[in-house]
Amino acid sequence: MTGIGAIDIPVDGAVVAREGFIVSGFASQQDGKPFKSVLVRCQGREAGATSLHHHRPDVRRAIPGIQDTECGFRIAVSLPDELPGTQTLDVTAFFENGATWEKQIRVRIGPHDYRAGPYGTLADGNVNVIYGREHIYGAGPPSAEASVECAALLKSHLSAGETVIDVGCGVGAYAGPLIEAGVSWHGCDVNADFIEQMRERGLPVTLLPNDGFPFAENEFEAAICIEVLEHIAEYEVLVWHIARISKRRAFFSVPNCAAIPILADRLVVPWHVLEADHKNFFNATSLKTLLSRHFRTVEVIPYGTMPIISSNGSPVYYHLLAVCEA
């Protein structure tokens, strides 16, 4: 007796992840005999299998004569690494009496291999490791590349020839874009290794001592402090110093913690929140309140549109930029 069945997901032509996806559906026989196993093959190689059944009363209602309610299957499928483009999956259900049911479905393998990116080993089925919290919520090196959008915002408010101190400059990501715009950039950081790297590149920098801020009042026309305040326990003291040495204007960028509740129903947490060293979490109101204690005017601009929209269909912003007038 020949079996009957159907594939619910994925639909024919769907994009699937190389790291793994689900094939689900049902397979049965008119006499109610359950399947023994269901096998998924790709190019003749096994890609997933199951011998588990689950109830599908909808199938019994839809197909007259079906006696088997435990005809549903779900199979975790992973494809060989080297397979490109569109592939055909051969799905076969085997029954105790020797009958079979077969179905082919075409899928398109997504072009991005997430195993090669950050935290990629978590998606690699060949890696058998139970990770600890310290492996996930880590603190990595500062970015060597400036945010294109943040750099553009800064340059739109700064003029050629202005002296600008970059507080907590890391390895000088914003030096290049601002110097190219004619700004007189000077960096400072507490990390001696970063300072040495920048000196080797010929950048003007100052190593900050742990107990001071060696710049005079109004020494610079402007200051930038990009993705630093969230790391500083005594952030009020740092803002006071930046206000003291900035003659005209200061700019502060922080992660936008308002993105966390906005994306909660998407089960998404902004990537930067995984940074273990974050001590402070700002929204636009709390950032403006803090900075308004030290600057005459403060305006906060969200920037950095995330590649996911809210459930309302509106954009979600990754960062906040505060523009402060001295």
Number of C-alpha atoms within 10 A of each C-alpha: 12 14 21 16 18 16 19 12 14 17 12 15 14 14 17 19 18 24 20 15 17 15 19 15 18 23 28 28 22 16 12 15 19 22 28 16 18 24 19 24 18 19 13 9 12 16 20 21 20 15 14 15 19 12 14 16 15 9 22 18 12 9 10 9 12 19 19 21 20 21 25 23 23 21 19 14 21 19 22 13 9 6 12 12 10 15 16 15 23 19 21 20 26 21 21 11 11 11 13 21 20 18 14 15 16 16 19 17 20 16 12 10 15 17 15 11 10 8 12 13 15 17 16 16 12 8 10 9 9 7 9 8 8 9 11 13 14 11 13 9 8 13 13 11 13 16 15 11 12 18 16 14 16 18 17 10 10 19 14 13 13 14 20 24 26 25 22 20 27 25 23 27 19 24 24 15 19 20 15 12 15 15 19 19 26 20 25 22 20 16 16 14 13 20 24 16 14 21 14 9 10 9 17 15 20 20 18 19 12 8 6 9 14 12 16 11 13 15 14 23 19 25 25 25 21 24 20 20 24 17 16 14 12 10 16 15 11 18 19 14 18 28 24 18 23 25 18 15 24 28 22 21 23 24 28 24 21 17 20 17 13 20 17 12 10 13 9 13 15 16 8 14 15 13 14 16 14 18 13 15 16 18 17 20 9 11 22 19 11 15 22 15 14 19 22 11 14 22 15 18 14 18 18 18 13 14 9 14 15 16 12 7 8 10 16 22 22 21 25 25 25 22 23 23 19 19
